[in-house]
Amino acid sequence: MRVIIDEGRCVGGGRCAVAAPEVFDQRDSDGVVVLLRADPPAEYAEGVRNAVMLCPAAAIELREER
């Protein structure tokens, strides 16, 4: 699994950080998403998928690698 974020699209909603705090955080200055783990382990997959669905700006892309 590979996570890609588009900081320019992020609106600082914070839903990603709530859904998968092991993978996402937010900058204190403006709330923009911070990617903690671009290649998270499989155990975080459900949280990352939820974060992608919950993102109001569609700023998170998930690439499932096989």
C-alpha positions as CSV (number, residue, x, y, z in Angstrom):
1,M,0.0,0.0,0.0
2,R,1.3,3.4,-0.9
3,V,-0.3,6.7,0.3
4,I,0.0,9.9,-1.6
5,I,-1.2,13.3,-0.4
6,D,-1.9,16.5,-2.3
7,E,-1.2,19.2,0.3
8,G,-2.5,21.8,-2.1
9,R,-6.0,20.3,-2.0
10,C,-6.1,19.7,1.8
11,V,-8.6,21.8,3.7
12,G,-7.4,20.8,7.2
13,G,-10.5,18.9,8.1
14,G,-8.5,16.4,10.2
15,R,-10.6,13.4,9.4
16,C,-7.6,11.5,8.2
17,A,-5.7,12.0,11.4
18,V,-8.7,10.7,13.4
19,A,-9.2,7.7,11.1
20,A,-5.6,6.7,10.9
21,P,-3.4,8.5,13.5
22,E,-0.5,6.2,12.9
23,V,-0.4,7.3,9.3
24,F,-1.6,11.0,9.3
25,D,-1.1,14.1,11.4
26,Q,-1.7,17.8,10.9
27,R,0.6,20.8,10.9
28,D,0.0,23.0,13.9
29,S,0.3,26.1,11.8
30,D,-2.5,25.6,9.3
31,G,-4.0,22.1,9.8
32,V,-2.7,20.7,6.5
33,V,-2.2,16.9,6.5
34,V,1.2,15.5,7.4
35,L,2.0,12.0,6.1
36,L,3.8,10.0,8.7
37,R,4.0,6.7,6.8
38,A,3.9,6.6,3.0
39,D,4.1,2.8,3.1
40,P,2.0,1.8,6.1
41,P,1.9,-1.8,7.1
42,A,-1.2,-3.9,6.3
43,E,-2.5,-3.6,9.8
44,Y,-3.3,0.1,9.1
45,A,-5.1,-0.5,5.8
46,E,-8.6,-0.2,7.1
47,G,-7.9,3.1,8.8
48,V,-6.2,4.5,5.7
49,R,-9.1,3.4,3.4
50,N,-11.5,5.2,5.8
51,A,-9.3,8.3,5.7
52,V,-9.4,8.3,1.9
53,M,-13.2,8.1,2.0
54,L,-13.7,10.7,4.7
55,C,-11.4,13.3,3.2
56,P,-13.6,16.2,2.1
57,A,-11.1,17.5,-0.4
58,A,-10.1,14.2,-1.9
59,A,-6.5,15.0,-1.1
60,I,-5.4,11.4,-0.3
61,E,-4.7,8.8,-2.8
62,L,-4.2,5.2,-2.0
63,R,-2.4,2.8,-4.3
64,E,-2.7,-0.8,-3.5
65,E,0.5,-2.6,-4.4
66,R,0.7,-6.3,-4.9
